[in-house]
Amino acid sequence: MKKLILLVITVILLSSCAGWKRIATLTVVSTRNYDTGVNYVELKRYVDSRKAKELPGFIQRSEGIDPLNKQILRCVGSVEGGEFLKNVQIFTKKDRIRIVGDVWGVVK
């Protein structure tokens, strides 16, 4: 019985460290200014930076852009006309960043 309890506690402790840890929940995230006078619409809901398309090569190799901005650009750029993210959750796992949010922009 003691071995079973020890095993259960070990599994719980190890599994809590293995997953993505949410570090922030934000209302709006953008890498540039947006016009408050424009009527933006929700273009796509629940966009995940891990599943979004890759950034252009020149942005991936850029040394001046930090990893958080790259993930924001990846989410916003995955939807045509995307300008910013709303209802954003930021996760981390070791040295990786993941962003999930709703892409808002102007319909073209």
C-alpha positions as CSV (number, residue, x, y, z in Angstrom):
1,M,0.0,0.0,0.0
2,K,2.8,2.4,0.8
3,K,4.5,1.7,-2.5
4,L,1.2,2.5,-4.3
5,I,0.8,5.8,-2.5
6,L,4.4,6.7,-3.2
7,L,3.9,5.8,-6.9
8,V,0.8,7.9,-7.2
9,I,2.5,11.0,-5.6
10,T,5.5,10.6,-7.8
11,V,3.3,10.4,-11.0
12,I,1.4,13.5,-9.9
13,L,4.5,15.5,-9.2
14,L,6.2,14.5,-12.5
15,S,3.1,15.1,-14.6
16,S,2.6,18.6,-13.2
17,C,6.1,19.6,-14.4
18,A,5.8,18.1,-17.9
19,G,2.9,20.1,-19.3
20,W,2.6,23.7,-20.5
21,K,2.4,26.2,-17.7
22,R,0.2,29.3,-18.2
23,I,2.1,32.4,-17.2
24,A,-0.3,35.1,-18.4
25,T,-3.9,35.8,-19.5
26,L,-4.2,39.1,-21.4
27,T,-7.2,40.9,-23.0
28,V,-5.4,42.4,-26.0
29,V,-1.9,41.7,-27.5
30,S,-0.3,43.4,-30.5
31,T,3.1,44.0,-31.8
32,R,2.2,47.3,-33.4
33,N,-0.3,50.2,-32.8
34,Y,-3.9,49.7,-33.9
35,D,-6.5,52.3,-34.7
36,T,-9.3,52.5,-32.2
37,G,-11.5,54.2,-34.7
38,V,-11.6,51.1,-37.0
39,N,-14.3,48.5,-36.6
40,Y,-12.4,45.3,-36.2
41,V,-14.0,41.9,-36.5
42,E,-13.1,38.5,-35.1
43,L,-11.4,36.6,-38.0
44,K,-10.6,33.4,-36.3
45,R,-11.1,32.0,-32.8
46,Y,-8.6,30.0,-30.7
47,V,-5.5,30.3,-32.9
48,D,-2.5,28.3,-31.4
49,S,1.0,29.5,-32.3
50,R,2.2,25.9,-32.3
51,K,-0.2,25.1,-35.1
52,A,0.0,28.4,-37.0
53,K,2.0,28.7,-40.2
54,E,5.8,29.4,-40.1
55,L,7.0,33.0,-40.2
56,P,8.9,34.2,-43.3
57,G,12.6,33.3,-43.3
58,F,13.8,36.8,-42.7
59,I,11.8,37.1,-39.5
60,Q,12.8,33.7,-38.2
61,R,16.5,34.6,-38.6
62,S,16.1,38.1,-37.2
63,E,18.2,38.6,-34.0
64,G,16.3,41.7,-32.9
65,I,12.9,40.1,-32.4
66,D,12.4,38.3,-29.1
67,P,10.6,34.9,-28.9
68,L,7.4,36.3,-27.5
69,N,7.0,38.8,-30.4
70,K,7.8,36.0,-32.9
71,Q,4.9,33.9,-31.5
72,I,2.5,36.8,-31.6
73,L,3.5,37.5,-35.2
74,R,3.0,33.8,-36.0
75,C,-0.5,33.8,-34.6
76,V,-1.6,37.1,-36.2
77,G,0.1,36.3,-39.5
78,S,-1.6,33.0,-39.8
79,V,-4.9,34.7,-40.6
80,E,-5.3,37.0,-43.6
81,G,-6.0,40.5,-42.5
82,G,-5.1,39.8,-38.8
83,E,-4.1,42.8,-36.8
84,F,-4.0,41.8,-33.1
85,L,-5.0,39.1,-30.6
86,K,-7.7,39.2,-28.0
87,N,-8.4,36.8,-25.1
88,V,-4.8,35.7,-25.1
89,Q,-3.2,33.0,-23.0
90,I,0.6,32.7,-22.8
91,F,2.2,29.4,-21.9
92,T,5.7,28.3,-21.3
93,K,7.5,24.9,-21.2
94,K,11.2,24.9,-20.5
95,D,12.5,27.4,-23.0
96,R,9.5,27.4,-25.4
97,I,6.6,29.9,-25.6
98,R,3.1,29.1,-26.8
99,I,0.3,31.7,-27.4
100,V,-3.4,30.9,-27.9
101,G,-5.9,33.7,-28.7
102,D,-8.5,35.1,-31.0
103,V,-7.3,36.9,-34.1
104,W,-9.0,40.2,-34.9
105,G,-8.6,42.4,-38.0
106,V,-10.1,44.0,-41.0
107,V,-12.0,42.0,-43.5
108,K,-10.5,42.5,-47.0
